Amino acid sequence: MPKYARDEFDKVPEAASRQGVHRAATPPSRVRLWPILAAGAVALAIGAVAFLILPKLGFSPLGQASSSVEAPLADTGSSPSASAAPSATASESATPSATAKPSATATAEPEPTETAVPVDKTQSVAVYNAAGTAGLAGRVGTAVQADGWPLGEVANWSGAPQQASVIFYAGEAQRANAEALAALLGIPTVVSSTEFQAPLVVVLGPGYA
């Protein structure tokens, strides 16, 4: 190890205070608050401009736009899919309903009426007097013949006593002829019977004049 000559730094008194080159303790630096206050003032100014001036120019913050969209949904308490239901209902109501069609009663064809059977005045008519009035059968027979009917037997009634006047007809084919005679002579009762040889038989009962 090399040896150097002693100098003044090697002479350190034992009771002396600390000597030599050293750094003095620096006092703590103070935090500067004015940059923070300036930044806060600038932020407040920007917020005031955005809140007061931008709405007048037609700009709205994003938060207000989203809240305006969600507000109607919150008020109605329904989802967007539920709001589509009225449109479906409107389309259904636009479809013509079944009641708009013409009713079956209006379009139905009228039911065919029964064709009236023509009166056949070629059928002979027998006239019997069951009233006990002399000459009654001959007088009624003359009226029947005058209406165009061929006259059959004209005589007094020899069967069971009759309580009223009646016209007998032989089968359904003679029904229209019997009704025509009933209208002519004013006799309301017509009865189907096959007991007579003549197709039409007029029996004049008591009270017929």
Order of alpha helices (4+ residues) and beta strands (2+ residues): alpha-alpha-alpha-alpha-alpha-beta-alpha-beta-beta-alpha-beta-beta
